[in-house]
Amino acid sequence: MSNAPINKASTNDSPINEASQSSSDGLSNKQVQQVLLTLLLGGTVVSFSNSALNPAIPVFMSVFDVDIVMGGWVLNAYVLAMSVGLMLSGYLNKKFPFKHVYLAAIFGFMLGSVIGMLASSMSFVIFARAIQGLSGGLIIPLSIGMLYQIYPQQQHGRVMALWGIVIMMSLAFGPLVGAYLVEQFAWWTLFAITLPLSAAVMALVWRLIPDIRSHDKKSPFDTIGFVSLLIWLLAMMVWLSTLKIDFTGRLLSSDGLLKIATLGLLSVGFLLSAMAWWAYERRQKYPLLNVRLFNNKTYLHSNIISITQTVGLMLCLLLLPVLIQDVMGESALWTGIVLMVATLVASVTTHYAGKMVDKQGARGIGIVGIAISALSTLMLAWCLYQPTLWLLMLIMSMRGIGVGLAYLPTTTVGFSSLPKDSVTEGAALNNISRRIISTIFITLSTLYIGSRSAQLLAAGSSDGMASAIQEILVVIAVILLFTIPSACKLPRSP
């Protein structure tokens, strides 16, 4: 592949039009634009499907007459399978041409949509989501890795800002479109709607994506690391699902102390096994996940911010519907409107933050974004005393500004600090870290809210759920504030 330098175009600031005249892989300006648009559409398919389908889990539970544990596996199977895809993405990207792997991933996502659309039981729905999760776990890091490869470093912020805007727009409108499809048609349309989009992406990839190959085709597959991490993830998912049953109903019973002790021992066991796997991966020449990338301090601190921002964002997205619909007694439509407004604000902020980070670096932007995220989370906890829809919309919009400033700019700088041929591995490591930690934190938070609200109601409190949510939001705000030192370690200039 050619190592020709990239000359910055002087047409305008759009990453589509400001593509280099020839990329580091010898692509023309037109080819770079085509690759960008194709990858954006591929990311849209995955993000839209998730945001439209995951909120419909209660619909699946009702249609197939299953309980909350079985319904939860619609999400758990996706997360577990996506983690597998993230593990494989770095190896497959080195072993095979990008075009072939990406086509296989999109085809897999289409296959999952067909199986889900034709599902006759909850088991088939879960299987369909697992296939889509595996495919999505390949699509996201492959896309990010390719964007970093074909664009020069001075344009990474704007390109990732455009990527973030498209993904956020998909996340914003997905729940509203999903609710409309379920209400006006049937649950299977949630799968069917992604088929034409996936087919369009396949056609574009086949026609427009060049046959870019990696330099490294000799790296062996880390079978031991893969199998051990897969077993660990599966055991953790099963354990967390079991915890939902035991602790929701029996945490305050006579054997509660025994269960807490068991929880502590199992937590230590999972932690020690994770540390052993980490030590093993560090010693491997060709690891499954290149954890040695964390030796890069910029990448390490950007991941710390990325993980905590994801935890805060996911918990707010989970708790907001409960607050609006259960505590305030409003319709689900208002939940969609509040989330849509907040996501649109975040997408606009991301657009401008992407331009700023290319010129000013991520340190100042990250610090301001983290502070706004933490402050707005505290304000969200405060407003639960007398919640109103307009106040929630205002606070969530403020939180969208914080996320737009803190999340994508810092992640962009972290990826830019890596060699171009390591960005796919870095994106996979970033995504799997965020998903594992978010899953654990969200599950433990919901367990706490369930047990704490039950305790408060037993004590005579009439707003036990709101009080428990307040306490979790305060914890999130404190965690976010603790990441300001990580933002201070990021580069002051690009």
C-alpha positions in Angstrom: 0.0 0.0 0.0 1.2 3.5 -0.8 2.5 5.7 2.0 1.9 8.9 0.0 1.2 11.9 2.1 -2.2 13.4 2.3 -2.7 17.0 1.2 -5.4 18.9 2.8 -8.0 20.2 0.5 -9.1 23.8 0.8 -12.7 23.6 -0.3 -14.6 23.6 3.0 -14.7 22.1 6.5 -16.9 19.1 5.7 -15.0 15.8 6.1 -16.8 14.5 3.0 -15.5 17.4 0.8 -12.2 17.9 2.7 -11.0 14.3 2.0 -7.5 14.1 0.8 -6.6 14.0 -2.8 -5.0 10.6 -2.2 -5.2 8.8 1.1 -2.5 6.8 2.8 -3.9 3.8 0.9 -3.7 5.4 -2.5 -7.4 6.3 -2.7 -8.6 9.2 -4.6 -10.8 12.0 -3.1 -13.9 10.5 -4.7 -13.1 7.0 -3.4 -12.6 8.3 0.1 -16.0 10.0 0.0 -17.6 6.8 -1.2 -16.0 4.7 1.6 -17.1 7.3 4.2 -20.8 7.3 3.1 -20.9 3.5 2.9 -19.5 3.1 6.4 -21.9 5.7 7.8 -24.8 3.8 6.3 -23.5 0.6 7.8 -23.2 2.1 11.2 -26.7 3.5 10.9 -28.2 0.1 10.3 -26.7 -1.3 13.5 -27.4 1.7 15.7 -31.0 2.1 14.4 -31.8 -1.6 14.9 -30.6 -1.5 18.5 -32.4 1.7 19.5 -35.6 0.6 17.8 -35.7 -3.0 19.1 -34.3 -3.0 22.6 -37.1 -0.8 24.0 -39.6 -3.3 22.6 -38.5 -6.1 24.9 -41.8 -5.9 26.9 -43.6 -6.5 23.6 -41.7 -9.7 22.9 -42.4 -10.8 26.5 -46.2 -10.3 25.9 -46.3 -11.9 22.5 -44.4 -15.0 23.4 -45.6 -15.2 27.0 -42.2 -15.3 28.7 -40.9 -13.7 32.0 -38.5 -10.9 32.5 -35.5 -13.3 32.7 -36.1 -14.7 29.2 -36.9 -11.2 28.0 -33.7 -9.9 29.3 -31.7 -12.4 27.2 -32.8 -10.4 24.1 -30.3 -7.8 25.3 -27.9 -10.1 27.0 -27.5 -12.4 23.9 -26.8 -9.3 21.8 -24.2 -8.0 24.2 -22.5 -11.3 24.6 -22.4 -12.0 20.8 -21.3 -8.4 20.1 -18.4 -9.0 22.5 -17.4 -12.1 20.5 -17.5 -10.0 17.3 -15.3 -7.3 18.9 -12.8 -10.0 19.9 -12.6 -11.4 16.4 -12.5 -8.1 14.5 -8.8 -7.3 15.0 -7.7 -10.8 13.9 -10.1 -11.0 10.9 -9.1 -7.5 9.8 -5.4 -8.6 9.7 -6.1 -12.0 8.1 -8.6 -11.1 5.4 -9.3 -8.1 3.1 -11.5 -5.5 4.7 -14.1 -5.7 2.0 -14.7 -9.4 2.5 -15.0 -9.2 6.3 -17.3 -6.2 6.1 -19.6 -8.0 3.5 -19.8 -11.1 5.7 -20.7 -8.9 8.7 -23.5 -7.1 6.8 -24.8 -10.4 5.4 -24.8 -11.8 8.9 -26.8 -8.9 10.2 -29.3 -9.4 7.3 -29.5 -13.1 8.2 -30.3 -12.2 11.8 -33.1 -9.9 10.6 -34.7 -12.6 8.5 -34.5 -15.1 11.4 -36.0 -12.6 13.8 -38.8 -11.6 11.3 -39.8 -15.3 10.9 -39.3 -16.2 14.6 -42.0 -18.5 16.0 -40.7 -18.4 19.6 -38.7 -16.3 22.0 -35.7 -18.6 21.5 -35.5 -17.7 17.8 -35.8 -14.0 18.6 -32.8 -14.4 21.0 -30.9 -16.4 18.4 -31.6 -13.7 15.8 -30.3 -11.0 18.2 -27.2 -13.0 18.9 -26.4 -13.2 15.1 -27.0 -9.5 14.8 -24.8 -8.8 17.8 -21.9 -10.9 16.4 -22.2 -9.0 13.1 -22.5 -5.6 14.8 -19.4 -6.4 16.8 -17.5 -6.6 13.6 -19.0 -3.7 11.8 -18.3 -0.9 14.3 -14.5 -1.4 14.9 -13.9 -2.2 11.2 -15.6 1.0 10.2 -13.7 3.1 12.7 -10.4 1.5 11.8 -11.0 2.2 8.1 -11.9 5.8 8.7 -8.7 6.4 10.6 -6.8 4.7 7.9 -8.1 6.7 5.0 -8.1 10.1 6.7 -5.1 12.0 8.0 -4.8 12.8 11.7 -5.7 16.4 11.3 -9.2 15.4 10.0 -9.9 12.7 12.6 -11.9 14.9 14.8 -14.3 16.1 12.1 -14.7 12.6 10.6 -15.5 11.1 14.0 -17.8 14.0 14.7 -19.7 13.1 11.5 -19.7 9.5 12.5 -21.0 10.4 16.0 -23.8 12.6 14.6 -25.1 9.9 12.3 -25.0 7.3 15.1 -26.7 9.7 17.5 -29.4 10.5 15.0 -30.1 6.8 14.5 -30.3 6.4 18.3 -32.6 9.4 18.6 -35.2 8.4 16.0 -35.0 4.6 16.5 -37.3 4.4 19.6 -40.0 6.6 18.0 -39.9 4.6 14.7 -39.9 1.3 16.6 -42.9 2.4 18.8 -44.8 3.4 15.6 -44.1 0.1 13.9 -45.1 -2.0 16.8 -48.3 0.1 17.4 -49.4 0.3 13.8 -48.2 -3.0 12.3 -46.5 -5.9 14.2 -43.4 -6.7 16.2 -41.7 -8.5 13.3 -41.5 -5.2 11.4 -38.7 -4.2 13.8 -36.5 -6.8 12.1 -37.9 -6.3 8.6 -37.2 -2.6 8.4 -33.4 -3.2 8.5 -33.5 -5.6 5.4 -33.6 -2.9 2.7 -31.0 -0.8 4.5 -28.7 -3.8 4.9 -29.1 -4.8 1.2 -28.2 -1.2 0.2 -25.1 -1.3 2.3 -24.0 -4.7 0.8 -24.5 -3.3 -2.7 -22.5 -0.2 -1.9 -19.7 -2.2 -0.3 -19.5 -4.6 -3.3 -19.4 -1.7 -5.7 -17.5 1.1 -4.0 -15.2 -0.3 -1.3 -11.7 -1.0 -2.7 -9.9 -4.2 -2.0 -7.7 -2.9 0.9 -5.6 -5.6 2.5 -3.6 -5.6 5.8 0.2 -6.0 5.8 0.0 -8.6 8.6 -1.6 -11.9 7.5 0.6 -14.3 9.5 -0.7 -13.6 13.0 -2.1 -16.8 14.6 -5.5 -16.8 16.3 -5.4 -16.6 20.1 -7.6 -19.6 20.8 -6.9 -19.9 24.5 -7.6 -16.2 25.0 -10.8 -16.4 23.0 -12.3 -19.4 24.6 -11.4 -18.3 28.2 -12.9 -14.8 27.7 -16.0 -16.3 26.0 -16.5 -18.6 29.0 -16.0 -15.7 31.4 -18.5 -13.5 29.6 -21.1 -16.3 29.4 -20.7 -17.1 33.1 -21.0 -13.5 34.0 -24.2 -13.1 32.0 -25.8 -16.1 33.5 -24.7 -15.0 37.0 -26.1 -11.5 36.6 -29.4 -12.9 35.3 -29.6 -15.2 38.3 -28.8 -12.3 40.6 -31.9 -10.5 39.2 -34.1 -13.3 40.5 -32.5 -13.9 43.8 -31.9 -10.4 45.0 -35.1 -8.7 43.7 -37.3 -11.0 45.7 -35.1 -12.2 48.6 -32.4 -9.7 49.4 -34.1 -8.6 52.6 -34.9 -12.2 53.8 -33.2 -14.0 56.6 -30.5 -15.5 54.4 -29.6 -12.0 53.0 -26.2 -11.9 54.7 -25.3 -15.3 53.2 -26.3 -14.1 49.7 -24.3 -10.9 50.2 -21.2 -13.0 51.2 -21.7 -15.2 48.2 -22.0 -12.2 46.0 -18.7 -10.9 47.4 -16.9 -14.2 46.9 -18.1 -14.6 43.3 -17.2 -11.0 42.5 -13.7 -11.6 43.8 -13.5 -14.8 41.7 -14.6 -13.0 38.6 -12.1 -10.2 39.2 -9.2 -12.5 39.8 -10.0 -14.6 36.7 -10.2 -11.4 34.7 -6.8 -10.3 36.0 -5.3 -13.7 35.1 -6.7 -13.4 31.6 -5.3 -9.9 31.3 -1.8 -11.1 32.4 -2.0 -13.9 29.8 -2.9 -11.5 27.0 -0.1 -9.1 27.8 2.4 -11.9 27.3 1.1 -13.0 23.9 2.8 -11.9 20.8 -0.5 -12.1 18.9 -3.2 -11.5 21.6 -6.9 -11.7 21.1 -7.3 -8.2 22.4 -4.2 -6.1 22.4 -4.3 -4.9 26.0 -0.8 -3.6 25.6 -2.4 -0.6 23.9 -3.2 0.6 27.4 0.5 1.3 27.8 -0.3 4.4 25.6 -1.3 6.9 28.3 -3.4 9.0 26.0 -5.4 6.0 24.9 -5.7 4.7 28.5 -7.1 8.0 29.8 -9.4 8.5 26.8 -10.8 5.0 27.5 -11.4 5.8 31.2 -13.5 8.8 30.1 -15.2 6.9 27.4 -16.2 4.1 29.8 -17.6 6.4 32.5 -19.5 8.5 30.0 -21.0 5.3 28.6 -22.0 4.1 32.0 -23.7 7.5 32.8 -25.4 7.7 29.4 -26.8 4.1 29.5 -28.0 4.5 33.1 -29.8 7.7 32.3 -31.3 6.2 29.2 -32.5 3.2 31.4 -33.8 5.3 34.3 -35.5 8.1 32.3 -38.3 5.9 31.0 -38.9 4.6 34.5 -39.0 8.1 35.8 -41.3 9.5 33.2 -43.7 6.6 32.9 -43.8 5.0 36.3 -43.0 7.8 38.7 -44.6 10.7 36.7 -47.3 8.6 35.1 -46.7 10.1 31.6 -47.0 8.2 28.3 -44.1 6.5 26.5 -44.4 9.1 23.8 -43.0 11.7 26.1 -40.0 9.5 26.9 -39.2 9.3 23.2 -39.6 13.1 22.8 -37.3 13.9 25.7 -34.6 11.4 24.5 -34.9 12.6 20.9 -34.4 16.3 21.9 -31.4 15.4 24.2 -29.8 13.2 21.5 -30.2 16.0 18.8 -28.5 18.5 21.1 -25.7 16.0 21.7 -25.3 15.4 18.0 -25.0 19.2 17.2 -22.5 19.6 20.1 -20.5 16.7 18.7 -20.3 18.3 15.3 -18.7 21.5 16.7 -16.6 19.6 19.2 -15.1 17.6 16.4 -13.9 20.7 14.7 -12.6 22.1 18.0 -10.6 19.1 18.9 -8.7 19.2 15.5 -7.6 22.7 16.4 -7.4 22.8 20.2 -6.8 19.3 21.3 -9.1 17.4 23.7 -7.9 18.5 27.2 -10.0 21.6 27.7 -13.0 20.3 25.8 -12.9 17.1 27.8 -12.7 18.9 31.2 -15.7 21.2 30.4 -17.7 18.3 29.0 -17.1 16.1 32.1 -18.1 19.0 34.4 -21.3 19.6 32.5 -22.1 15.9 32.5 -21.6 15.6 36.2 -23.5 18.8 37.0 -26.5 17.9 34.8 -26.6 14.5 36.4 -26.8 16.1 39.9 -29.5 18.4 38.6 -31.4 15.4 37.3 -31.3 13.9 40.8 -32.4 17.2 42.3 -35.4 17.6 39.9 -36.9 14.3 41.1 -38.3 16.1 44.1 -40.8 17.9 41.8 -40.2 16.5 38.3 -41.8 18.3 35.3 -41.4 17.4 31.6 -39.9 20.7 30.5 -37.4 20.6 33.3 -36.4 17.1 32.4 -36.0 18.1 28.7 -33.8 21.1 29.7 -31.6 19.0 32.0 -31.2 16.1 29.5 -30.4 18.6 26.8 -27.7 20.1 29.1 -26.4 16.6 29.6 -26.4 16.1 25.9 -24.0 19.0 25.6 -21.7 17.5 28.2 -21.7 14.1 26.5 -21.1 15.8 23.1 -18.0 17.6 24.5 -16.6 14.8 26.7 -17.2 11.5 24.9 -16.3 11.7 21.2 -13.5 14.3 21.3 -11.6 12.4 24.0 -12.2 9.0 22.2 -11.0 10.5 18.9 -7.7 11.7 20.5 -7.2 8.3 22.0 -7.6 6.5 18.7 -5.4 9.1 16.9 -2.6 8.4 19.4 -2.4 4.8 18.1 -0.6 3.6 14.9 -3.2 3.5 12.0 -3.0 -0.3 11.7 -3.8 -0.6 15.4 -7.0 1.6 15.4 -9.3 -1.4 14.7 -7.8 -3.2 17.6 -8.1 -0.1 19.7 -11.8 0.4 18.7 -12.5 -3.2 19.6 -10.8 -2.9 23.0 -12.7 0.3 23.7 -16.1 -1.1 22.7 -15.8 -4.4 24.6 -14.5 -2.5 27.8 -17.4 -0.2 27.7 -20.0 -2.9 27.1 -18.7 -5.3 29.8 -18.3 -2.6 32.5 -21.7 -0.9 31.6 -23.5 -4.3 31.7 -22.1 -5.0 35.2 -22.8 -1.5 36.5 -26.3 -1.3 35.1 -27.2 -4.7 36.5 -25.9 -3.9 40.0 -27.6 -0.5 39.8 -31.0 -2.0 39.0 -30.6 -4.5 41.8 -29.8 -1.7 44.2 -32.8 0.3 43.0 -35.1 -2.7 43.4 -34.0 -3.6 46.9 -33.6 0.0 48.1 -37.1 1.1 46.9 -38.6 -2.0 48.5 -36.8 -1.1 51.8 -38.1 2.5 51.6 -41.6 1.4 50.8 -41.6 -1.0 53.8 -40.5 1.9 56.0 -43.5 3.9 54.9 -42.0 6.1 52.1 -44.3 6.9 49.2 -41.6 7.7 46.7 -39.1 4.9 47.3 -38.4 4.4 43.6 -37.6 8.1 43.0 -35.3 8.2 46.1 -33.4 5.1 45.0 -32.9 6.6 41.5 -31.7 9.8 43.1 -29.0 7.9 45.0 -27.8 6.2 41.9 -27.6 9.5 39.9 -25.5 11.0 42.7 -23.1 8.1 42.5 -22.9 8.5 38.7 -22.1 12.2 39.1 -19.3 11.5 41.5 -17.8 8.9 39.2 -17.8 11.3 36.3 -16.1 14.0 38.4 -13.3 11.5 39.3 -12.4 11.3 35.6 -11.4 15.0 35.3 -7.8 14.0 36.2 -7.8 11.7 33.2 -9.0 14.6 31.0 -6.1 16.7 32.4 -3.6 14.0 31.1 -4.9 14.3 27.5 -2.8 16.4 25.0 -3.3 20.2 25.2 -3.0 20.6 21.4 -3.7 18.2 18.4 
